[in-house]
Every structure is written in structure tokens, then in C-alpha cells.
Amino acid sequence: MLHRTVYAALAAAVLAVFFFPYFNGKRGGNMTGDGPTSYAARQTMVAEQLKARGVSDPRVLRAMLEVPRHEFVPAGLAGEAYDDKPLPIGLGQTISQPYIVAYMTEKLALAPGDKVLEIGTGSGYQAAVLASLGAEVYSVEIICALEREARERLARLGYAGVRTRCSDGWKGWPEEAPFKGIILTAAPDRIPSALTDQLAEGGRLIAPVGGRLGQDLVLVKKEKGRLKEERLLAVAFVPMTGGGQR
């Protein structure tokens, strides 16, 4: 009986060590600054902001639960990290509200291993969500200071499946094309032709399109070499800068 008791205790300890990171909303043991409070906040975010508004893909919901958004906002705004609103991240840029991140991610319909291009790295949050889906992420940021900070942050948090570079997003990342998914987190006045050229057959591109006074979220699908556009909803993003913007 004693041997059985000791064996059970040892087994419970092993299981606790193995599963503890998941109970704290982590994919591994290297996501610093996370804990029961922030994980509970993410549970509330998923239930009240995402599921309640129609986001239903279980993989997207799990990714939103796993990624610690408070790590991607300025320290002074950490207490607002799980509110359903965009937040400033400096240099005139913002991190999108959780619902829009989840909604756009779901519309890409990515499978594990898909190659995806993000235009507008920002703080790195959207890239982390995509990486949590098992995507191979290539992210372009035109503000070099933001790209450097995001690269360091993603490395620190263990998102090895993300590559970033400082470049003009209008050009995309042609040497890594084609991409199964392309997502823009800043609004161009029109969808760059270089990006649709880099979209794989059967791929999807999602982008806010328009000026400061009005933007629509547009989903583009490439089928048999032809592009099909669908306007989804009105949004408000920071404008996309670079050589192609009028």
C-alpha cells in the first residue's frame, strides 16, 4: 500500500510539471510575465469578446487564449491589454483590438504549416497569433524601431516560427512567395498588386482598404488565377505608408 501511495504521488507530480505551462496559458515554459490573473483575463476575453461575437474556429480561439497580449503593449497599458479595443504602441501605431485580430485570422482559414505574410508587424501580436496556429510567418514592418523591438519580443517569448524584416510592405516579400495567406494590419488606399501577385493559388488575403474617413475590411480569394473580392465590415486602421500609397 505504501509503494502505491508513493507511486501515485510521483505520478501526480510529473503530470503537474508537464501540464503546468498550459494551465497558465503558455505553449511552453518560456513566456515570462504570465500567470493565473492574465490567463483568466484571456478566458474572459475569448468568451465575452470573441465567441459572443461569432468567432468560432477552435484553433483561433485557442491561439487567442495562449498568446499573452499584455506582453505586446506598453507596460503602462498592461491593465487594459484584454479590453476589446486598440491600444497605442508608440510611433503613431496601434495594436488592433482582440476581436478584429481573431476575426481576420479566422477569415484566412490557415492550416498548420501554411506560409503567411503579414504587412505591418507592429508589436508582433498578430504574428504571434498566426504562429500559434502553426503557420510559417513572414512579417514586414516599415518602421525599423518597431520591427527590431517586435523581433526581440517574439524571440524572448519563444515564437520561433516568425521571421521579420524592416521593409516597404507595398513590395511584400517576393523571394519567399507564394503565400497561402496575406494579412495587412494597416490600411492602403487600394490593395497592392505586388501582394496579390504573391498570393498562392487557393490563398486568401485580408486587408482594411480606404482612407482615414472610411475603410472596409476586404477578403480576396485567388481561384484559378482570378481574384474574388468580398467586403466584410467597416473598420478603422492606421494608414499604410510606403512607396505605393497615393
Sequence and secondary structure as in RCSB ss.txt:
>XXXX:A:sequence
MLHRTVYAALAAAVLAVFFFPYFNGKRGGNMTGDGPTSYAARQTMVAEQLKARGVSDPRVLRAMLEVPRHEFVPA
GLAGEAYDDKPLPIGLGQTISQPYIVAYMTEKLALAPGDKVLEIGTGSGYQAAVLASLGAEVYSVEIICALEREA
RERLARLGYAGVRTRCSDGWKGWPEEAPFKGIILTAAPDRIPSALTDQLAEGGRLIAPVGGRLGQDLVLVKKEKG
RLKEERLLAVAFVPMTGGGQR
>XXXX:A:secstr
 HHHHHHHHHHHHHHHHHHHHHHTT SSTT TT  HHHHHHHHHHIIIIIGGGT   HHHHHHHHHS GGGGS G
GGGGGTTSSS EEEETTEEE  HHHHHHHHHHH   TT EEEEE  TTSHHHHHHHHTT EEEEEESSHHHHHHH
HHHHHHTT TTEEEEES GGG  GGG  EEEEEESSB SS  HHHHHTEEEEEEEEEEEEETTEEEEEEEEEETT
EEEEEEEEEE   B  STT  
